[in-house]
Amino acid sequence: MSDLSGQVLVSCEHASNRLPRGFELDPALLELHIAWDPGAPQIAERLAARFEAPLWKGEYSRLVVDLNRSLGNRVLMRRVSDGHRIGFNVGLDEEARQRRIDRYYRAYREGVAADVERIIAREGRCVHICVHTFTAVLAGRRRGNDIGLLHDPAWGIEREVCEDLRAHLQATTEDVVWFNRPYSGTADGILPALRRQFSPATFVGIELEINQKYAGDARQLRRIADAIGEAFERSPALTG
């Protein structure tokens, strides 16, 4: 059993491309990165099993409501995503938006926060591993990294943890690992929201962004999950 067992929570907000009953969209769009994060649920499940951790996975497509965006964010329910019109998000009035938030958003976000609070009360610290994947090419530009470690460098030990993770991954794999790429670790998302609720002494939130070029390769997804899991277990910032 890992020294971190009991402290870890794993979440995967964009785990599914399913739509609730009554929502319709071209099935081809549901296979695209705009609808979900392919490969992310497999990595999240393997990490959760390794750490015997609670696992939160989004049940429906991010196009219904994006669990990794805060209320009030203009892309919480995208009308257009990567040039594609999302019909069921066009013309929503405030009442319809609120019904969707109440039905598909609040339980997830409040449930994750409640689990973080329980872990902190029991263990003194929660290490939240948030798992996402990113499209290898966006707007004609190829992303250069295999793994992104997103964090707030001014928050507690997150920077030290990411330095430990990158050092281990670079020593044991050929993966290209960057900090806060292809997205910023302080941009709107579930981890920045949780940082506003908890203290840097008790909450460590690291978002993993894995290149979707590996999404269809189960062996590679297992390899990446195991390498990342081992890196967390060996992080002096977490276990020293």
C-alpha positions as CSV (number, residue, x, y, z in Angstrom):
1,M,0.0,0.0,0.0
2,S,1.3,3.5,-0.9
3,D,2.2,6.0,1.8
4,L,-0.2,8.3,0.1
5,S,-3.2,5.9,0.3
6,G,-6.0,7.6,2.1
7,Q,-4.8,11.1,1.0
8,V,-5.5,10.8,-2.7
9,L,-8.7,11.7,-4.6
10,V,-8.9,11.2,-8.4
11,S,-11.3,13.1,-10.6
12,C,-11.9,13.0,-14.4
13,E,-14.4,15.7,-15.4
14,H,-14.5,14.9,-19.1
15,A,-14.7,11.1,-18.8
16,S,-17.7,10.6,-21.0
17,N,-19.2,11.5,-24.4
18,R,-22.7,10.3,-23.5
19,L,-25.7,12.6,-23.7
20,P,-28.7,12.5,-21.4
21,R,-32.0,11.4,-22.8
22,G,-33.6,14.1,-24.9
23,F,-30.3,15.6,-26.1
24,E,-29.4,15.1,-29.7
25,L,-26.2,15.8,-31.7
26,D,-24.4,14.4,-34.7
27,P,-22.8,11.2,-33.4
28,A,-19.6,12.1,-35.3
29,L,-19.2,15.2,-33.1
30,L,-19.4,13.1,-29.9
31,E,-16.2,11.2,-31.0
32,L,-14.2,14.5,-31.2
33,H,-12.2,16.1,-28.4
34,I,-14.8,18.8,-28.1
35,A,-17.1,16.2,-26.4
36,W,-14.8,14.5,-24.0
37,D,-11.2,13.5,-23.1
38,P,-10.5,10.1,-24.7
39,G,-8.0,8.1,-22.7
40,A,-8.5,10.1,-19.5
41,P,-11.0,7.7,-17.8
42,Q,-8.6,4.7,-18.2
43,I,-5.7,6.7,-16.6
44,A,-8.0,8.0,-13.8
45,E,-9.3,4.5,-13.1
46,R,-5.8,3.0,-12.9
47,L,-4.5,5.7,-10.6
48,A,-7.6,5.5,-8.3
49,A,-7.1,1.7,-8.0
50,R,-3.4,2.2,-7.3
51,F,-4.0,4.6,-4.4
52,E,-7.3,3.0,-3.3
53,A,-8.7,6.5,-3.8
54,P,-12.2,7.9,-4.4
55,L,-12.8,8.3,-8.1
56,W,-15.2,11.0,-9.6
57,K,-16.0,10.7,-13.3
58,G,-18.2,13.0,-15.3
59,E,-21.3,11.0,-16.4
60,Y,-22.1,13.0,-19.5
61,S,-20.3,15.0,-22.3
62,R,-18.7,18.3,-21.4
63,L,-21.0,19.8,-24.1
64,V,-24.0,19.3,-21.8
65,V,-22.3,21.3,-19.0
66,D,-18.6,21.6,-18.4
67,L,-17.7,20.2,-15.0
68,N,-14.3,21.8,-15.2
69,R,-15.6,25.4,-15.5
70,S,-17.1,27.6,-12.8
71,L,-20.6,29.0,-12.8
72,G,-20.7,32.2,-14.8
73,N,-18.0,31.0,-17.2
74,R,-19.2,31.9,-20.7
75,V,-18.2,28.4,-22.0
76,L,-20.0,26.4,-19.3
77,M,-22.4,25.4,-22.0
78,R,-20.8,26.1,-25.4
79,R,-22.9,27.2,-28.3
80,V,-20.0,26.6,-30.6
81,S,-17.0,24.4,-30.0
82,D,-14.0,24.3,-32.3
83,G,-16.2,25.6,-35.1
84,H,-19.0,23.2,-34.5
85,R,-22.5,24.4,-33.6
86,I,-23.9,22.7,-30.5
87,G,-27.6,22.9,-31.2
88,F,-28.9,22.0,-27.7
89,N,-27.0,24.9,-26.2
90,V,-28.3,27.6,-28.6
91,G,-31.1,29.8,-27.3
92,L,-31.0,28.6,-23.7
93,D,-32.7,31.0,-21.3
94,E,-31.6,31.5,-17.7
95,E,-34.2,29.1,-16.3
96,A,-33.1,26.3,-18.7
97,R,-29.5,26.9,-17.8
98,Q,-30.2,26.7,-14.1
99,R,-32.2,23.5,-14.5
100,R,-29.2,21.9,-16.3
101,I,-26.8,23.1,-13.6
102,D,-29.0,21.8,-10.9
103,R,-29.4,18.4,-12.6
104,Y,-25.9,17.7,-14.0
105,Y,-23.4,20.0,-12.4
106,R,-24.0,20.7,-8.7
107,A,-23.9,17.1,-7.4
108,Y,-20.5,16.5,-9.0
109,R,-18.8,19.7,-7.9
110,E,-20.3,19.6,-4.4
111,G,-19.5,15.9,-4.1
112,V,-15.9,16.3,-5.0
113,A,-15.5,19.2,-2.5
114,A,-17.2,17.1,0.2
115,D,-14.8,14.2,-0.4
116,V,-11.8,16.6,-0.3
117,E,-13.1,17.9,3.1
118,R,-13.5,14.4,4.5
119,I,-10.0,13.3,3.4
120,I,-8.5,16.4,5.0
121,A,-10.4,15.8,8.2
122,R,-9.2,12.2,8.4
123,E,-5.6,12.5,7.0
124,G,-4.7,16.2,7.4
125,R,-4.1,16.6,3.7
126,C,-5.8,15.8,0.3
127,V,-3.8,15.1,-2.8
128,H,-6.2,15.7,-5.7
129,I,-5.1,14.2,-9.0
130,C,-7.3,15.6,-11.8
131,V,-7.0,13.7,-15.1
132,H,-7.5,15.2,-18.5
133,T,-6.3,14.7,-22.1
134,F,-5.6,17.2,-24.8
135,T,-5.8,17.0,-28.6
136,A,-2.4,16.6,-30.2
137,V,-3.2,19.2,-32.9
138,L,-5.3,22.3,-32.3
139,A,-6.0,24.9,-35.0
140,G,-3.4,23.3,-37.2
141,R,-0.6,23.5,-34.6
142,R,0.9,20.4,-33.1
143,R,1.4,20.4,-29.3
144,G,4.9,19.4,-28.3
145,N,4.5,17.7,-25.0
146,D,3.3,14.2,-24.0
147,I,2.4,15.1,-20.4
148,G,1.4,18.5,-18.9
149,L,1.6,19.0,-15.1
150,L,-0.8,21.8,-14.3
151,H,-0.5,23.5,-10.9
152,D,-0.4,26.9,-9.1
153,P,3.3,27.6,-8.5
154,A,2.4,29.9,-5.6
155,W,0.2,27.4,-3.9
156,G,1.8,25.4,-1.1
157,I,4.0,22.5,-2.3
158,E,2.4,22.1,-5.7
159,R,5.5,23.4,-7.6
160,E,7.8,21.1,-5.6
161,V,5.5,18.1,-6.3
162,C,5.5,18.8,-10.0
163,E,9.3,19.2,-10.0
164,D,9.5,15.8,-8.4
165,L,7.1,14.3,-10.9
166,R,8.9,15.7,-13.9
167,A,12.3,14.5,-12.6
168,H,11.0,11.0,-12.1
169,L,9.3,10.8,-15.5
170,Q,12.3,12.2,-17.3
171,A,14.5,9.7,-15.6
172,T,12.3,6.7,-16.3
173,T,10.4,7.4,-19.5
174,E,11.0,9.1,-22.9
175,D,7.9,11.3,-22.4
176,V,8.2,15.1,-22.9
177,V,6.9,16.7,-19.7
178,W,6.1,20.4,-19.4
179,F,4.7,22.6,-16.6
180,N,1.4,24.4,-17.2
181,R,1.2,23.4,-20.9
182,P,-0.9,23.2,-22.9
183,Y,-3.0,25.1,-20.4
184,S,-2.4,27.2,-17.3
185,G,-2.8,25.6,-13.9
186,T,-4.4,28.7,-12.6
187,A,-7.0,29.1,-15.4
188,D,-10.7,28.5,-14.4
189,G,-11.2,24.9,-13.4
190,I,-12.2,22.6,-10.5
191,L,-8.7,22.8,-8.9
192,P,-8.5,26.6,-8.7
193,A,-12.1,26.6,-7.2
194,L,-11.0,24.1,-4.6
195,R,-8.0,26.1,-3.7
196,R,-10.4,28.9,-2.8
197,Q,-12.1,26.6,-0.4
198,F,-9.1,24.9,1.3
199,S,-5.7,26.0,2.5
200,P,-2.3,25.3,0.9
201,A,-1.3,23.4,4.0
202,T,-4.0,20.8,3.4
203,F,-4.8,20.7,-0.3
204,V,-2.5,19.8,-3.2
205,G,-4.2,19.8,-6.6
206,I,-2.3,18.6,-9.7
207,E,-4.0,18.4,-13.1
208,L,-2.6,15.9,-15.5
209,E,-2.9,16.7,-19.2
210,I,-2.0,13.7,-21.4
211,N,-1.6,13.9,-25.1
212,Q,-4.5,12.2,-26.9
213,K,-2.1,10.6,-29.4
214,Y,-2.0,7.8,-26.8
215,A,-5.8,7.6,-26.3
216,G,-6.4,4.5,-28.5
217,D,-3.5,2.5,-27.1
218,A,-4.4,0.7,-23.9
219,R,-0.8,-0.4,-23.2
220,Q,0.5,3.1,-23.4
221,L,-2.3,4.4,-21.2
222,R,-1.4,1.8,-18.6
223,R,2.3,2.7,-18.9
224,I,1.6,6.4,-18.4
225,A,-0.7,5.8,-15.5
226,D,1.8,3.5,-13.8
227,A,4.7,5.9,-14.4
228,I,2.8,8.8,-13.0
229,G,1.5,6.8,-10.0
230,E,5.1,5.8,-9.2
231,A,6.2,9.4,-9.5
232,F,3.7,10.5,-6.9
233,E,4.7,7.7,-4.6
234,R,8.3,8.7,-4.8
235,S,7.8,12.5,-4.5
236,P,9.9,13.8,-1.6
237,A,7.6,16.8,-1.4
238,L,4.7,14.5,-0.6
239,T,6.4,11.7,1.3
240,G,9.6,13.2,2.8
